[in-house]
Amino acid sequence: MDIRAGVIVLALFAVVGAFLSFRGAIRSMQAARKISFYSLRRRYNATAWRLVFFAFLLIGLAFWFPTGGEQTIYRVFPPSATPSLTPTITQTPTITLSPTITLTPTLTVTPLFSDTPTATLTPFLPVAIEALFAGPVTPNPDAVFTSIQFSTEFDGVNPVNPKTVFDLPIQIMYGGFDYNNTVPGVQWTSLWYRSGELVCYETEPWRDEWGTGGIGGFTECSTPIGGWLAGQYEVQIFMGYEWKVVGRFTVLDNLTPAATGTPDLTITTSPTSTP
């Protein structure tokens, strides 16, 4: 059990204790009404009020434990940092056109996007996403995921005709992967970025029916922020706070050149005849 789970248990105990105190106070007041002796009745009433105050104190503790109590415990017992893996940057070669005829260039076509990836920082979870966690965050350190394959169709087991470059319009995008050594119940998260901005996400406890290993795992995004636009997309998958795998793909619009090389051919017109 981690610190957060312990704090939640303490809050639940405080709520149960408040309920029992309220019930004891009500019983003491009911018993006092049946007693004819003034001093004894007064003693029962005093006990009932003490139980009511104690119940309010427990309710206050139940609200304090998940907020200030957890922060106080972290100050006394600071959590140990979990080392994260550093992704290896794979360079993609640039396509170079080899023309057979060389003319005098007058116009250079500059592509809007290039297939050459740029270096990115180690993936991390935004604080706003961590606030949505509902399950344990300690995964199996041996959990592994295969590389993510992207497609606009999914047959229930694998993406259909996966690729890394797509044309607009797009309705939904799937990222398929296989997995092993996962633990049911542990929080898992997938983050979808476009040009460094978070546009879509999924986070939930790993389901029991998915098991500890298998094929056909996937993450999907149908309504990214701003809709599907041309650009470079990156998908990051985490188990708990631990980053596991990153996948990238490119979305082009109808005016975006597919090749990244800069051709050195252009055509220059000149007078060809004299009357």
C-alpha positions, 0 to 999 in steps of 0.5 A: 500500500502506498501513501495515497492509499493509506491516506484514503483508508484513514479518511474512510475510517474517520467517516465511519467513526463520525457515523458511529459517534452520531448514532451514539449521540442519538441513542444517548439523547433518546435514553435521557428522555426516558430518565426521570432523574435530572442529574442522570439525564443531564449526564446523558445529554452531556455525553451526547453532545461530546459525541456530536463534537467528536463526530464533527472533528472526525468529519474535518479529519476526513476532509483534511487527510486527502489534501493537507494530510497527504502533503504533510506525510510527503514532507516527513517521508519524501517519495523516492524518485523513479528513474525514467528511460531515455528514448533513443532518437532514430534519424530518418534519411532525407529523400534526395531527387537526382534530376537528369536535366539541370536547368537554371533555377529561378524558384525553390520549392520549400516543403512545409514538413520534413520527415527528419525528427527533432530531439525531444525531452524525456516524456513526462506526465502533466500534473493535470493528467496525474490528478485524474489517476484512480488506480495504483501507480506502481507498475511491474518494472518488467512490463514491456510494450512493442512499438506503436503502429498507426492506422485509421482502421482497427480490426479488433486485433491489429491496425489495418495497413499501418503507416507513418504518413496520413492525408486529411481528412481523418475521422479517428486514429488508432495506435496498436501495440502488443504488451507483456508483464502488465499488472491489472489495476495499475493506472496506464495513460496515453498522451497524444501531442501535435507539435508539442501540444497535448491534444488528446489523452486516455488514462484508466486502470489496466483492465482485468480482461486485458490480462498480463500480456497479449496482442491487440492493445490499442489507444485511439483519438477521435476528437483532438483539440482543434480537430485533425490538422496537418503536423507532426504527432507523437503518442506517449504511453505510460504505466503509472508514472513510468514512460514505456514507449513513444510513437510518431506519425505525420498528417499532411493536407492536400497542399503539403509535399510528400517528399522532403528533398529540395529539387534543384530543377526549375524551368526558365522561359526565354524567346525562341524565335525572331520574325 
